[in-house]
Amino acid sequence: MGEQVKERFRDSIGTIDESGKRNFIFPKKPKGKLYNYRTYVSWFLLAFLLAAPFIKIKGNQFLLFNVIERKFHIFGFPFWPQDFHLLVISLLVSVVFVILFTVVFGRIFCGWMCPQTIFMEMVFRKVEYLIEGDRSKQIKLEKQAWDAEKIRKRVTKWIAFFLISFIISNVFLAYIIGSDEVLAYITEGPFAHIGLLLKLLAFTAVFYFVFAWFREQVCIIVCPYGRLQGVLLDNKSINVAYDFVRGEGDNGRKKLRKDENRDELGHGDCIDCKQCVQVCPTGIDIRNGTQLECINCTACIDACDEIMDKSGFERGLIRYASENDIEKKEKFKFNARLIAYSVILTILVGVLITMLFLRNDVEATILRLPGQTFQSTETTVKNVYTVKLINKTTEDIDDVEIKLISHEGEIIMVGGPLNVKKQGLKEGTLFIEINKKDLNSSKEKLKIGIYSKNKLIETTSTNFTGPLKIN
């Protein structure tokens, strides 16, 4: 029975009470050196997140993910659906990097860089502290009857949360449809863009729901990274960890009493103040070991260090450490698994960089017109084609001519030379005519050059069909 009580924490999570209902978390406002560092990092990331869609480089949005129109800008460089292979390689690089980073440092990304955590802890939670006060005042307000004070504070908080959610929605939409569209909506008024307004309100409702009610459940239930952590971590991974060897001693943790000799009594340095539990945004007790809900936010480290200073004990009872470091005093070392991940990541990054350098600024596709057969005269064979030119650059490409490279012959553009606007697509029709004596088979591969102002800018190939040759 004693063992069952001791292991009870493994059968439940901090956000669910004994009856199975939602247990809302009221974390104590954190403070300390690491929290200050997190704040600085958050300011930088928030500034980047809010500014990125409105920054232009050579007319290109710094970051754009327009899935609807299939337009993507990464750091000011435009990418098209034809660059899908680059996206695949980029995703593979990201996945391997996340795996390597998690194996070494656990879920530190969640606590320091994840947008969910940054908005929740550094924006919405700060607004909540400002309006409702710290942990004890929030708990008191929660239990309080709906009097004038509670209504005033709750309504003020809900309005503030809605306005912040609306701002986030505008920025989020700027990443998807483009900042120019969002700025036009703002300057021309919402009623001139009813469809866009409805989208904004839908996004606002989602963000409001997440940050006002769902909160830490995103990290615990929805986010797949938390599940990935459980698979990748081992005893060598560095996490926010409780030093149970030092904290428990021989006879476990105990409240601090004046003038007692804890070494003689066999008790560890943990005085069971529960400050680490009260500051945790996911409601866990870090002393129970590495848990799925822990996002490595370091709030418990700051809280514990403050108590250690007041108690006269050494800092670091809760710190970044591996289980092997705590139990066996083994320092972190690169093992075979980490070396393998590092090699794979290096290869993938090398492939990605190479492909980026080899990426063409202009892409041409020339295909025979479906349903059309070749036209044959006594001396020549003619085929009709559709041509599609994609300009991935930030400058117009004028006077585009298409010429045969591999064969003698003539290409006739319907409508004359093409002009392709920057980041634009141009389609047209052309005829290719080749002398019969220059054809070696009924189906040949042609190499074709795309020229702008007599300068070769791209090459492509297509098939040319003709009459069956009889020897």
C-alpha positions as CSV (number, residue, x, y, z in Angstrom):
1,M,0.0,0.0,0.0
2,G,2.9,2.4,0.9
3,E,4.4,1.8,-2.5
4,Q,1.1,2.6,-4.2
5,V,0.9,5.9,-2.4
6,K,4.6,6.7,-3.2
7,E,4.0,6.0,-6.9
8,R,0.6,7.8,-7.2
9,F,2.1,10.7,-9.1
10,R,2.8,8.4,-12.0
11,D,-1.0,7.7,-12.5
12,S,-2.2,11.3,-13.0
13,I,-1.2,14.7,-14.3
14,G,-1.3,18.0,-12.5
15,T,-4.0,19.5,-14.7
16,I,-6.5,16.8,-13.8
17,D,-8.0,16.5,-10.3
18,E,-9.0,13.2,-8.5
19,S,-12.5,13.4,-10.0
20,G,-11.1,13.6,-13.5
21,K,-12.1,17.2,-14.0
22,R,-9.9,20.0,-15.3
23,N,-7.6,21.4,-12.6
24,F,-6.8,25.0,-13.6
25,I,-3.2,25.9,-12.9
26,F,-2.4,29.2,-11.1
27,P,1.4,29.4,-11.2
28,K,3.3,31.8,-9.0
29,K,4.9,34.6,-10.8
30,P,8.5,33.5,-11.5
31,K,11.6,35.6,-10.8
32,G,15.3,35.1,-11.0
33,K,18.3,35.1,-13.3
34,L,17.1,32.4,-15.8
35,Y,13.6,34.0,-15.9
36,N,15.3,37.3,-16.8
37,Y,17.2,35.6,-19.6
38,R,14.0,34.0,-20.9
39,T,12.4,37.4,-20.9
40,Y,15.2,38.9,-23.1
41,V,15.0,36.0,-25.5
42,S,11.2,36.4,-25.6
43,W,11.4,40.1,-26.4
44,F,13.8,39.3,-29.3
45,L,11.6,36.5,-30.7
46,L,8.4,38.5,-30.3
47,A,9.9,41.5,-32.1
48,F,11.1,39.1,-34.9
49,L,7.7,37.4,-35.1
50,L,5.7,40.6,-35.3
51,A,8.1,42.4,-37.7
52,A,9.1,39.5,-40.1
53,P,6.0,39.6,-42.4
54,F,6.3,43.4,-42.8
55,I,10.0,43.5,-43.7
56,K,10.7,43.6,-47.5
57,I,13.9,42.5,-49.2
58,K,14.0,43.6,-52.9
59,G,10.2,43.8,-52.8
60,N,9.9,40.3,-51.3
61,Q,8.2,39.7,-47.9
62,F,10.9,38.4,-45.5
63,L,8.7,35.4,-44.6
64,L,5.6,34.3,-46.5
65,F,3.8,31.0,-46.4
66,N,0.9,31.5,-48.8
67,V,-0.3,28.0,-49.2
68,I,-3.5,29.0,-51.1
69,E,-1.6,30.7,-54.0
70,R,1.5,28.5,-53.5
71,K,3.8,31.4,-52.9
72,F,6.6,31.1,-50.3
73,H,9.3,33.5,-49.3
74,I,12.1,32.4,-47.0
75,F,14.4,35.2,-45.8
76,G,13.3,37.3,-48.8
77,F,14.0,34.5,-51.4
78,P,10.9,33.4,-53.4
79,F,10.1,29.7,-53.7
80,W,7.6,28.1,-56.0
81,P,5.9,24.7,-56.1
82,Q,8.6,23.6,-58.4
83,D,11.0,24.0,-55.5
84,F,9.1,21.4,-53.5
85,H,12.2,19.2,-53.2
86,L,14.0,22.0,-51.3
87,L,11.1,22.1,-48.9
88,V,11.3,18.4,-48.3
89,I,15.1,18.6,-47.6
90,S,14.5,21.6,-45.3
91,L,11.9,19.6,-43.3
92,L,14.3,16.7,-43.0
93,V,17.0,19.0,-41.7
94,S,14.5,20.4,-39.2
95,V,13.4,17.0,-38.0
96,V,16.9,15.7,-37.6
97,F,18.0,18.9,-35.8
98,V,15.1,18.7,-33.4
99,I,15.9,15.0,-32.7
100,L,19.6,15.8,-32.1
101,F,18.7,18.9,-29.9
102,T,16.2,16.9,-27.9
103,V,18.5,13.9,-27.3
104,V,21.1,16.4,-25.8
105,F,19.0,19.1,-24.1
106,G,15.5,17.6,-23.8
107,R,12.5,19.9,-24.2
108,I,14.4,23.2,-23.8
109,F,13.0,24.5,-27.1
110,C,9.5,24.5,-25.5
111,G,10.5,26.6,-22.6
112,W,12.6,29.2,-24.4
113,M,11.6,29.5,-28.0
114,C,8.2,27.9,-28.7
115,P,5.6,30.6,-29.7
116,Q,3.0,28.9,-27.5
117,T,5.1,29.3,-24.4
118,I,6.3,32.8,-25.3
119,F,2.8,34.2,-25.9
120,M,1.4,32.3,-22.9
121,E,4.1,33.0,-20.3
122,M,5.5,36.3,-21.5
123,V,2.4,38.1,-22.8
124,F,-1.0,36.6,-21.6
125,R,0.3,35.5,-18.2
126,K,1.9,38.9,-17.5
127,V,-1.4,40.6,-18.4
128,E,-3.1,38.2,-16.0
129,Y,-0.7,39.0,-13.2
130,L,-1.1,42.7,-13.8
131,I,-5.0,42.6,-13.6
132,E,-5.6,39.7,-11.1
133,G,-2.4,39.6,-9.1
134,D,-0.1,36.7,-8.2
135,R,-1.0,33.1,-7.5
136,S,-2.7,33.6,-4.1
137,K,-4.8,36.5,-5.4
138,Q,-5.9,34.5,-8.5
139,I,-6.9,31.5,-6.4
140,K,-8.8,33.8,-4.1
141,L,-10.5,35.5,-7.0
142,E,-11.4,32.1,-8.5
143,K,-13.2,31.0,-5.4
144,Q,-14.8,34.4,-4.9
145,A,-18.5,35.0,-5.7
146,W,-19.3,37.0,-8.8
147,D,-19.3,40.4,-7.1
148,A,-18.4,43.8,-8.7
149,E,-14.6,43.2,-8.2
150,K,-14.5,39.8,-9.8
151,I,-16.7,40.9,-12.8
152,R,-14.5,44.0,-13.3
153,K,-11.2,42.1,-13.2
154,R,-12.5,39.1,-15.3
155,V,-14.1,41.3,-18.0
156,T,-11.0,43.5,-18.2
157,K,-8.8,40.4,-18.6
158,W,-11.1,38.9,-21.3
159,I,-11.1,42.2,-23.3
160,A,-7.3,42.4,-23.0
161,F,-6.9,38.8,-24.1
162,F,-9.3,39.4,-27.1
163,L,-7.4,42.5,-28.3
164,I,-4.0,40.7,-28.0
165,S,-5.5,37.6,-29.9
166,F,-6.8,40.0,-32.6
167,I,-3.3,41.5,-33.0
168,I,-1.7,38.1,-33.2
169,S,-4.3,37.1,-35.8
170,N,-3.4,40.0,-38.0
171,V,0.2,39.1,-37.8
172,F,-0.5,35.4,-38.4
173,L,-2.6,36.3,-41.4
174,A,0.1,38.5,-42.8
175,Y,2.3,35.4,-42.9
176,I,-0.3,33.6,-45.0
177,I,-1.9,36.1,-47.4
178,G,0.9,38.7,-47.3
179,S,1.4,41.9,-45.3
180,D,0.2,44.1,-48.3
181,E,-3.3,42.5,-48.1
182,V,-3.5,43.0,-44.3
183,L,-2.3,46.6,-44.5
184,A,-4.9,47.2,-47.2
185,Y,-7.5,45.8,-44.9
186,I,-6.4,48.2,-42.2
187,T,-6.3,51.3,-44.3
188,E,-9.4,50.7,-46.3
189,G,-11.5,49.5,-43.3
190,P,-12.8,46.1,-42.3
191,F,-16.2,46.5,-44.0
192,A,-14.4,46.8,-47.4
193,H,-13.0,43.3,-46.8
194,I,-15.8,41.4,-45.1
195,G,-14.3,38.0,-46.1
196,L,-10.9,38.9,-44.6
197,L,-12.6,40.2,-41.4
198,L,-14.4,36.9,-40.9
199,K,-11.1,35.0,-41.3
200,L,-9.5,37.3,-38.8
201,L,-12.3,36.8,-36.3
202,A,-12.0,33.0,-36.8
203,F,-8.2,33.1,-36.1
204,T,-8.9,35.5,-33.1
205,A,-11.4,33.0,-31.6
206,V,-8.8,30.1,-31.9
207,F,-6.0,32.1,-30.3
208,Y,-8.4,33.4,-27.6
209,F,-9.5,29.8,-26.8
210,V,-5.9,28.6,-26.6
211,F,-4.5,31.3,-24.4
212,A,-7.6,32.1,-22.2
213,W,-8.8,28.5,-21.6
214,F,-6.8,25.6,-23.2
215,R,-3.4,27.0,-22.1
216,E,-0.9,24.4,-20.9
217,Q,-3.1,21.6,-22.3
218,V,-1.6,22.5,-25.7
219,C,1.9,21.4,-24.5
220,I,0.5,18.3,-22.7
221,I,-2.2,17.0,-25.1
222,V,-1.8,18.5,-28.5
223,C,1.9,19.1,-29.1
224,P,3.6,16.1,-30.7
225,Y,7.0,17.3,-29.5
226,G,6.1,16.3,-25.9
227,R,5.5,12.7,-27.1
228,L,8.7,12.7,-29.1
229,Q,10.6,13.7,-26.0
230,G,9.5,10.5,-24.2
231,V,11.0,8.4,-27.1
232,L,14.3,10.3,-27.5
233,L,15.4,11.1,-23.9
234,D,17.7,8.8,-22.0
235,N,19.7,8.9,-18.8
236,K,22.4,10.9,-20.6
237,S,20.1,13.7,-21.8
238,I,20.4,17.1,-20.1
239,N,17.2,18.3,-18.6
240,V,15.8,20.5,-15.8
241,A,16.3,17.9,-13.1
242,Y,16.0,17.6,-9.3
243,D,19.1,16.3,-7.6
244,F,17.4,13.6,-5.6
245,V,20.7,12.3,-4.2
246,R,21.4,15.6,-2.5
247,G,17.8,16.6,-1.9
248,E,16.5,13.4,-0.3
249,G,19.5,12.2,1.7
250,D,19.0,8.9,3.5
251,N,15.7,9.7,5.2
252,G,14.0,11.9,2.6
253,R,13.1,15.6,2.4
254,K,11.9,17.5,5.5
255,K,10.7,20.9,6.5
256,L,13.5,23.2,7.8
257,R,13.6,23.7,11.5
258,K,15.8,26.1,13.4
259,D,19.1,24.9,14.8
260,E,18.6,21.3,13.6
261,N,21.5,19.2,12.2
262,R,20.0,17.7,9.0
263,D,23.1,15.7,8.3
264,E,22.8,13.8,11.6
265,L,19.1,13.3,11.0
266,G,19.8,12.0,7.5
267,H,17.6,14.5,5.7
268,G,18.6,16.1,2.4
269,D,18.7,19.7,1.3
270,C,15.1,19.8,0.1
271,I,13.0,21.5,2.7
272,D,9.7,20.6,1.1
273,C,8.6,24.2,0.5
274,K,6.9,23.3,-2.7
275,Q,8.0,26.5,-4.4
276,C,9.1,24.5,-7.4
277,V,5.5,23.2,-7.7
278,Q,3.8,26.5,-7.3
279,V,5.8,28.3,-10.1
280,C,5.4,25.4,-12.6
281,P,3.2,26.5,-15.5
282,T,2.1,22.9,-16.1
283,G,1.5,22.0,-12.5
284,I,4.1,19.2,-12.0
285,D,6.4,18.4,-9.1
286,I,9.9,18.3,-10.7
287,R,11.0,16.2,-7.7
288,N,9.1,13.2,-9.2
289,G,11.6,13.0,-12.0
290,T,11.5,13.8,-15.7
291,Q,7.9,14.1,-16.8
292,L,6.1,14.5,-20.1
293,E,4.5,17.8,-19.0
294,C,7.9,19.5,-18.2
295,I,8.7,22.1,-20.8
296,N,12.1,23.0,-19.3
297,C,11.1,26.6,-18.6
298,T,13.5,26.8,-15.6
299,A,11.0,28.5,-13.3
300,C,11.6,25.8,-10.7
301,I,15.4,26.4,-10.9
302,D,15.0,30.1,-10.0
303,A,12.5,29.3,-7.3
304,C,14.6,26.6,-5.7
305,D,17.8,28.7,-5.9
306,E,16.1,31.5,-4.0
307,I,15.0,29.1,-1.2
308,M,18.5,27.6,-1.1
309,D,20.0,31.1,-0.6
310,K,17.6,31.8,2.2
311,S,18.2,28.4,3.8
312,G,22.0,28.7,3.7
313,F,22.4,25.7,1.3
314,E,24.2,25.6,-2.0
315,R,22.4,26.4,-5.2
316,G,21.7,23.9,-7.9
317,L,19.4,21.4,-6.1
318,I,17.3,21.8,-9.3
319,R,19.5,22.5,-12.3
320,Y,20.3,21.5,-15.9
321,A,21.7,18.0,-15.5
322,S,21.4,14.4,-16.7
323,E,20.2,11.5,-14.5
324,N,23.7,10.0,-14.9
325,D,25.3,13.2,-13.7
326,I,23.1,13.3,-10.6
327,E,23.3,9.6,-9.7
328,K,26.7,8.6,-11.0
329,K,28.5,12.0,-11.4
330,E,29.0,11.1,-15.1
331,K,29.5,14.2,-17.3
332,F,27.9,14.5,-20.7
333,K,29.7,12.8,-23.5
334,F,29.0,12.4,-27.2
335,N,28.0,8.8,-27.8
336,A,27.5,6.8,-31.0
337,R,23.9,7.8,-31.4
338,L,24.7,11.5,-31.2
339,I,27.6,11.1,-33.6
340,A,25.2,9.4,-36.1
341,Y,22.6,12.1,-35.8
342,S,25.3,14.8,-36.3
343,V,26.7,13.1,-39.4
344,I,23.2,12.8,-40.9
345,L,22.4,16.4,-40.1
346,T,25.7,17.6,-41.6
347,I,25.0,15.6,-44.8
348,L,21.5,17.0,-45.1
349,V,22.6,20.6,-44.5
350,G,25.3,20.1,-47.2
351,V,22.8,18.8,-49.7
352,L,20.4,21.6,-48.9
353,I,23.1,24.3,-49.4
354,T,24.2,22.7,-52.6
355,M,20.7,22.6,-54.0
356,L,20.1,26.2,-53.0
357,F,23.2,27.3,-54.9
358,L,22.2,25.2,-58.0
359,R,18.6,26.5,-57.9
360,N,17.6,28.2,-61.1
361,D,16.2,31.7,-61.2
362,V,14.1,30.8,-64.2
363,E,12.3,27.6,-64.8
364,A,11.1,26.5,-68.2
365,T,8.7,23.7,-69.2
366,I,8.0,22.9,-72.8
367,L,5.5,20.1,-73.6
368,R,3.8,18.9,-76.7
369,L,0.3,20.1,-77.0
370,P,-2.0,17.2,-76.0
371,G,-4.1,15.6,-78.8
372,Q,-1.9,17.1,-81.5
373,T,0.1,15.0,-84.0
374,F,3.1,16.2,-86.0
375,Q,2.7,17.9,-89.3
376,S,4.9,16.5,-92.1
377,T,5.9,18.0,-95.5
378,E,8.3,16.6,-98.1
379,T,11.3,18.0,-96.2
380,T,10.3,19.0,-92.7
381,V,8.4,17.9,-89.6
382,K,6.6,20.3,-87.3
383,N,5.2,19.9,-83.7
384,V,3.2,22.3,-81.6
385,Y,4.1,22.9,-77.9
386,T,3.0,24.8,-74.9
387,V,5.7,26.7,-73.0
388,K,5.6,27.8,-69.4
389,L,8.2,30.2,-68.0
390,I,8.5,30.9,-64.2
391,N,10.5,33.9,-63.2
392,K,11.7,33.4,-59.6
393,T,13.7,36.6,-59.5
394,T,12.8,40.1,-58.3
395,E,13.3,41.7,-61.7
396,D,11.4,41.5,-65.0
397,I,12.8,39.3,-67.8
398,D,12.3,40.9,-71.2
399,D,12.7,39.8,-74.8
400,V,12.7,36.1,-74.1
401,E,13.6,34.0,-77.1
402,I,13.6,30.2,-77.3
403,K,16.2,28.4,-79.5
404,L,17.2,24.9,-80.4
405,I,20.6,23.8,-79.1
406,S,20.8,20.1,-80.0
407,H,19.4,20.2,-83.5
408,E,19.3,22.4,-86.5
409,G,15.8,23.8,-87.0
410,E,13.4,26.7,-86.3
411,I,11.3,27.7,-83.3
412,I,8.3,30.0,-84.0
413,M,6.8,31.7,-81.1
414,V,3.1,32.5,-81.4
415,G,2.8,36.2,-80.5
416,G,6.6,36.9,-80.7
417,P,9.1,37.1,-77.8
418,L,7.8,36.7,-74.3
419,N,8.1,39.1,-71.3
420,V,8.0,37.6,-67.9
421,K,7.2,39.8,-64.9
422,K,9.2,39.4,-61.6
423,Q,8.0,36.4,-59.7
424,G,5.5,35.9,-62.5
425,L,4.5,33.1,-64.7
426,K,4.1,33.3,-68.5
427,E,2.5,30.7,-70.8
428,G,2.5,30.6,-74.6
429,T,2.5,28.4,-77.7
430,L,5.3,27.6,-80.1
431,F,6.1,25.5,-83.1
432,I,9.3,23.5,-83.6
433,E,10.2,22.7,-87.2
434,I,13.1,20.4,-88.1
435,N,14.4,19.0,-91.4
436,K,13.7,15.3,-91.8
437,K,17.3,14.6,-92.7
438,D,18.3,15.8,-89.2
439,L,16.0,13.3,-87.4
440,N,17.5,9.9,-86.5
441,S,14.3,8.4,-85.1
442,S,10.5,8.9,-84.8
443,K,11.0,10.2,-81.2
444,E,14.0,12.4,-80.3
445,K,15.1,14.4,-77.3
446,L,15.6,18.1,-78.0
447,K,17.7,20.4,-75.9
448,I,16.4,23.9,-75.9
449,G,17.8,27.2,-74.7
450,I,16.0,30.1,-73.1
451,Y,17.6,33.4,-74.0
452,S,16.9,37.0,-72.7
453,K,18.5,39.7,-74.7
454,N,20.7,37.1,-76.4
455,K,22.0,35.8,-73.1
456,L,21.3,32.1,-72.1
457,I,19.4,32.0,-68.9
458,E,18.1,28.5,-68.8
459,T,18.1,25.2,-70.7
460,T,15.3,22.5,-70.9
461,S,14.4,19.5,-73.0
462,T,11.4,18.1,-74.7
463,N,10.4,15.2,-77.0
464,F,10.0,15.6,-80.8
465,T,7.9,13.1,-82.7
466,G,8.1,12.5,-86.4
467,P,7.3,9.8,-89.0
468,L,8.7,6.3,-88.5
469,K,12.0,6.0,-90.3
470,I,12.3,2.9,-92.5
471,N,15.8,1.8,-93.4
